[in-house]
Amino acid sequence: MGSFALSKPWLQCSTALAALLASADIAGAQPAPPEPPVPAVKPLADSVSSQPPSEPYRPLSGDRIDLNLQKTDFQTDAPSLVPPPDSAPLPTLSPAVDSPFGSANGLFNTRVGQAVPRATYSVLGIPSEPVKGQPTNLSVVRQDLSLSTPIWQCSTDEFTLNAHLHNEIINTGAVLPNSTLGFPGTLWDARLGVSYRHQFDNGWTAGTSVNVGSASDKPFHSIHEITEGVSAFLRIPQGERNAWLFSISYSPTAQVNFPIPMVAYIWWPSDYFRAQIGLPLQVMYRPTEDVTLEASYMLLTSVRGQVIYRVAPQFRLHAGYDFSNEGFFLAERLDTQERFFSYEQRVSAGAQYTFNRHASIDLSSGYVFGRYYFEGHSLHATNGSRVDVEDGWFIGLRFVGRW
């Protein structure tokens, strides 16, 4: 009896424990209730871009499509995710269509201390076309290599090293009328410079850029072929998005070869539209998430524009117009103040593919017209030295790398 009395409580505990374990096994065998479905979220629109895609297509940029395939900050699906206006870059042309303000355009970006190494190479070929009034043809192959890298930077200051090399190979038997010089067979423009930007505690941003080089058929032939360029700017915010931009620029080979003071107002009413009203003039408009319109103007006849259509996140089509000019100092000229000018207009169409955040390639083709060369002091051929070339087709390739 005593042993039975001692074992009865143990038996009761054992029975209760077995029942508890059995219930746990049954519960564990039951399937877990399904998780609630994750709501579908529309992905943010990928950026349009170098500069030309924000350097990000600096893509029309390209020289036109910096196209600058840079990313822009125009995200429309989630306005709350759009970065503050002072941290977003100003509207810039894609790499396919460079800003008329040249390399100094990067100074207008208010993101200080975030510069990355960048390399751009482009080549453009114009097949042989007849020279008007002369029994000869003229063909051109142009190449451009641009490099930039930060030297030192922090959240408020930024030093950048910039290098640019431009080359033109001209095959022709043309002569410059009323000139003692023959038509140049090769033209060079080599420049090396430094840029600096600083952001003040009150939100103002200031910067400057200087460069030294040579633009000639025989670069660095003498001191008379040396070029020095300088630019500076001050950006004063006005409200959350807008700002005043004061700047000055000088280049001895530009159409206006003396310091040009400029004033512009940056108007940014929405994520789909930004305009820099004044000089230099720049406009960016996105009627839809996949279509971007860009245009720019700078004294006196530098006009560029482009339409970009995003087919896929990494693939874009573009079409554009470009009215450009270049200036050089021929080494053997008798008057050291004379410059050799070239003018042309182009309409083009092409495609741009972005491999990843580090590399993109652009292929374009189109029609070049209104092409002529001359030598003189002013912006127009006053001594009868103008050489006009017939219209024709061209093809171009551009590669942009970032690290």
C-alpha positions in Angstrom: 0.0 0.0 0.0 2.8 2.4 0.9 4.6 1.9 -2.4 1.4 2.3 -4.3 0.6 5.5 -2.5 4.1 6.9 -3.4 3.8 5.9 -7.0 0.3 7.3 -7.6 1.5 11.0 -7.6 4.4 10.1 -9.9 2.0 8.3 -12.3 -0.3 11.4 -12.4 2.6 13.7 -13.1 3.9 11.3 -15.8 0.4 11.2 -17.5 0.1 15.0 -17.4 3.6 15.4 -18.9 2.9 12.9 -21.7 -0.3 14.8 -22.6 1.5 18.1 -22.7 4.3 16.7 -25.0 1.7 15.2 -27.2 -0.2 18.4 -27.6 3.1 20.3 -28.4 3.9 17.8 -31.2 0.4 18.2 -32.7 0.8 22.0 -32.6 4.2 21.8 -34.1 2.9 19.6 -36.9 0.3 22.2 -37.9 1.5 24.5 -40.8 2.3 28.1 -39.8 -0.3 30.6 -41.0 0.8 32.3 -44.2 2.5 35.7 -43.9 0.5 38.6 -45.2 1.5 39.5 -48.8 4.0 42.2 -49.3 2.4 45.1 -51.1 3.8 45.8 -54.5 5.8 48.9 -54.6 6.6 50.7 -57.9 10.4 51.1 -58.1 11.8 54.6 -58.2 12.6 55.9 -61.6 16.3 55.5 -62.3 18.2 58.6 -62.8 18.7 60.4 -66.1 22.3 61.2 -66.8 27.8 64.1 -66.6 27.3 65.2 -66.2 25.5 64.1 -69.8 22.3 60.0 -67.4 24.2 63.2 -62.9 27.7 62.2 -63.7 26.9 61.2 -63.4 25.4 62.2 -68.7 27.0 65.5 -67.6 24.3 61.9 -71.4 23.0 64.3 -73.7 27.0 66.4 -71.7 27.5 63.3 -74.4 30.2 66.5 -76.1 28.0 66.1 -76.3 25.8 62.7 -75.2 28.7 64.7 -69.9 25.5 62.0 -73.3 27.2 63.0 -68.8 25.6 59.8 -67.8 25.2 61.1 -64.4 22.4 60.3 -62.1 19.9 63.0 -61.3 17.9 63.3 -58.2 14.5 63.6 -59.9 12.6 60.8 -58.2 8.9 61.2 -58.5 7.4 58.1 -56.9 8.5 59.0 -53.4 8.9 62.8 -53.0 10.0 62.3 -49.4 13.1 60.5 -50.7 14.2 63.4 -52.9 17.4 64.8 -51.4 17.3 68.4 -50.0 17.7 70.9 -52.8 21.1 72.1 -51.6 22.5 68.6 -52.0 21.3 68.0 -55.5 23.3 69.0 -58.6 22.1 71.7 -61.0 20.6 70.7 -64.3 23.5 69.8 -66.6 23.8 68.5 -70.1 24.5 64.9 -70.7 27.9 63.8 -71.7 26.8 63.8 -75.3 26.3 67.5 -75.0 28.7 69.3 -72.8 27.9 72.5 -71.1 28.9 75.7 -72.9 30.6 76.8 -69.8 33.1 74.0 -70.3 34.7 72.2 -67.4 33.7 74.9 -65.0 30.2 73.6 -65.2 31.0 71.1 -62.5 31.7 74.0 -60.1 28.0 74.7 -60.0 27.2 71.4 -58.4 26.5 72.1 -54.7 27.6 68.7 -53.5 31.0 69.5 -52.1 33.4 66.8 -51.0 31.9 64.1 -53.2 34.0 64.2 -56.3 35.0 60.9 -57.9 37.7 60.1 -60.5 36.3 60.3 -64.0 37.6 59.6 -67.5 35.9 60.4 -70.8 37.1 59.5 -74.3 35.3 60.4 -77.5 36.1 60.1 -81.2 34.2 61.7 -84.1 34.8 61.2 -87.8 33.5 63.3 -90.7 34.2 61.7 -94.1 35.7 63.6 -97.1 33.4 66.4 -98.4 34.1 69.0 -101.2 35.5 72.4 -100.3 33.5 75.1 -101.8 35.3 77.1 -104.5 38.4 74.9 -104.4 39.3 71.7 -106.3 39.8 69.6 -103.2 38.0 67.8 -100.3 38.3 67.9 -96.6 37.9 65.1 -93.9 38.3 65.3 -90.2 38.9 62.9 -87.3 38.5 64.4 -83.8 39.5 62.9 -80.5 39.0 64.1 -76.9 40.3 62.7 -73.7 39.3 64.3 -70.3 40.5 63.2 -66.9 39.5 64.5 -63.5 40.2 63.3 -60.0 39.9 64.8 -56.5 43.2 65.7 -54.9 41.8 66.4 -51.4 38.2 66.9 -50.1 36.1 67.0 -47.0 32.5 68.0 -46.3 33.1 71.7 -46.9 36.1 71.8 -49.3 37.2 70.1 -52.5 40.3 70.3 -54.7 40.2 68.6 -58.1 42.8 68.0 -60.7 41.6 68.3 -64.4 43.3 67.4 -67.7 42.0 67.7 -71.2 43.5 66.7 -74.6 41.8 67.5 -77.9 43.2 66.5 -81.3 42.0 67.0 -84.9 43.5 65.3 -87.9 42.5 67.2 -91.1 43.1 65.7 -94.5 42.8 68.4 -97.2 44.5 70.3 -100.0 42.6 73.5 -99.2 44.3 76.8 -98.7 43.4 79.8 -96.7 42.7 82.7 -99.1 44.6 85.9 -98.5 46.8 84.2 -95.9 50.5 83.4 -95.8 49.7 80.1 -94.0 48.7 76.7 -95.3 45.6 74.9 -94.0 46.7 73.1 -90.8 46.8 69.3 -91.0 46.7 68.8 -87.2 45.2 70.8 -84.4 45.8 70.3 -80.6 44.4 71.7 -77.4 46.1 70.5 -74.3 45.1 71.8 -70.8 45.9 71.0 -67.2 44.1 72.7 -64.3 42.9 72.7 -60.8 39.5 73.5 -59.4 38.5 74.4 -55.8 35.1 74.7 -54.1 34.0 75.7 -50.6 30.7 75.5 -48.9 30.1 78.1 -46.2 28.1 77.6 -43.0 25.3 79.8 -44.3 24.8 77.6 -47.4 26.6 79.7 -49.9 29.0 77.9 -52.3 32.0 79.5 -54.0 34.6 78.0 -56.3 37.3 78.8 -58.9 39.1 76.9 -61.6 42.3 77.7 -63.4 44.1 76.0 -66.3 47.2 76.3 -68.4 47.8 74.8 -71.8 48.3 75.3 -75.5 45.8 75.3 -78.4 47.7 75.2 -81.7 48.8 73.2 -84.7 52.2 73.1 -82.9 51.4 73.1 -79.2 53.9 74.9 -76.9 55.8 76.1 -80.0 56.4 79.5 -78.3 54.9 81.6 -75.5 52.4 83.0 -78.0 50.7 79.6 -78.2 50.3 79.3 -74.4 46.7 79.6 -73.1 45.5 80.4 -69.6 41.9 80.1 -68.5 40.1 81.0 -65.3 36.6 81.0 -64.0 34.9 81.6 -60.6 31.4 81.5 -59.2 29.3 82.2 -56.1 26.0 80.5 -55.5 23.6 82.1 -53.0 20.5 80.0 -52.1 17.1 81.6 -52.2 14.5 79.5 -50.3 14.5 75.8 -50.4 15.4 75.2 -54.0 16.2 78.4 -55.9 19.5 80.3 -56.0 21.4 83.2 -57.5 24.5 82.4 -59.4 27.2 85.0 -60.0 30.2 83.9 -62.2 33.0 85.1 -64.4 34.9 83.2 -67.1 37.9 83.9 -69.4 39.4 81.8 -72.2 41.8 83.2 -74.8 40.4 80.8 -77.5 36.7 81.5 -76.8 34.6 83.6 -79.2 34.7 86.4 -76.6 38.3 86.4 -75.5 38.1 88.7 -72.4 36.6 88.1 -68.9 32.8 87.7 -69.1 30.8 88.5 -65.9 27.6 86.5 -65.8 24.5 86.4 -63.6 21.8 83.6 -63.6 18.8 82.7 -61.4 18.3 79.0 -60.7 14.6 78.3 -60.7 13.6 74.8 -59.5 9.8 74.8 -59.1 9.4 71.0 -59.2 11.3 67.7 -59.6 10.4 67.7 -63.3 11.7 71.2 -64.3 14.8 73.2 -63.5 16.1 76.3 -65.3 19.2 78.5 -65.0 17.9 81.8 -66.3 20.6 84.1 -67.5 24.2 83.3 -68.5 25.0 80.5 -68.9 21.5 79.5 -69.8 20.4 75.9 -69.0 17.0 74.2 -69.0 16.0 70.7 -68.0 12.4 69.4 -68.4 11.0 65.9 -67.8 7.4 65.6 -69.2 7.4 62.0 -68.2 9.7 59.7 -66.2 11.2 58.3 -69.3 11.6 61.5 -71.4 14.1 64.3 -70.6 14.6 67.5 -72.6 17.9 69.5 -72.1 19.1 72.8 -73.7 21.9 75.3 -73.1 23.2 78.6 -74.5 26.4 80.5 -74.0 27.8 83.6 -75.7 27.9 84.0 -78.6 26.8 81.0 -80.7 27.2 78.0 -78.4 23.8 76.3 -78.6 23.1 72.7 -77.6 20.0 70.7 -77.0 18.9 67.1 -76.7 15.9 64.8 -76.2 16.5 61.6 -74.3 14.2 58.6 -74.1 14.8 55.9 -71.5 14.0 52.6 -73.1 15.2 50.5 -70.2 17.1 51.3 -67.0 20.5 50.8 -68.8 19.5 51.8 -72.3 18.6 55.3 -73.7 18.0 56.8 -77.1 18.7 60.4 -77.8 18.5 63.1 -80.5 20.1 66.5 -80.5 21.3 69.7 -82.1 24.7 71.3 -81.6 26.1 74.7 -82.8 29.7 74.8 -81.8 33.0 76.5 -82.5 36.7 76.2 -81.6 39.7 78.5 -81.6 43.4 77.9 -82.0 46.7 79.9 -82.4 48.6 78.8 -85.5 52.3 78.7 -84.7 53.5 80.4 -87.9 51.1 83.3 -88.0 52.6 86.7 -88.5 50.1 88.5 -86.3 50.1 86.9 -82.8 46.6 88.3 -82.1 45.1 86.3 -84.9 43.2 83.1 -84.2 42.1 80.2 -86.4 38.4 79.4 -85.9 36.2 76.5 -87.0 32.4 76.6 -86.9 29.8 73.9 -87.5 26.3 72.7 -86.7 25.2 69.1 -86.2 21.9 67.2 -85.8 22.4 63.7 -84.4 20.7 60.6 -83.1 22.2 57.8 -81.1 22.0 55.2 -78.3 23.7 55.0 -74.9 24.2 51.9 -72.8 25.2 52.0 -69.2 27.1 48.8 -68.2 27.1 49.7 -64.5 27.7 52.6 -62.2 31.3 52.8 -63.4 31.0 52.7 -67.2 28.8 53.7 -70.1 29.2 53.9 -73.9 27.4 56.0 -76.5 27.2 55.7 -80.3 25.8 58.4 -82.4 25.5 59.5 -86.0 24.0 62.5 -87.8 24.4 65.3 -90.3 26.9 68.2 -90.1 26.2 71.5 -91.9 27.2 75.1 -91.9 30.8 74.1 -91.6 33.6 76.7 -92.2 37.1 77.8 -91.1 38.8 81.2 -91.1 41.7 83.1 -89.6 41.3 86.6 -88.1 41.1 88.8 -85.1 37.3 89.0 -84.8 34.5 86.4 -84.8 34.1 86.7 -88.5 36.4 86.4 -91.5 37.2 90.0 -92.4 40.2 89.3 -94.6 38.6 86.9 -97.1 40.3 83.8 -95.5 37.1 81.8 -95.0 37.0 78.2 -96.2 33.5 76.6 -96.5 33.0 72.9 -96.6 30.0 71.0 -98.0 27.5 69.3 -95.7 27.9 65.6 -94.9 27.4 62.8 -92.5 29.4 61.9 -89.3 29.7 59.1 -86.8 30.8 59.4 -83.2 31.7 57.1 -80.2 32.0 58.1 -76.6 33.1 56.2 -73.5 32.7 57.4 -69.9 34.3 55.7 -66.9 33.9 56.6 -63.2 35.4 55.1 -60.0 
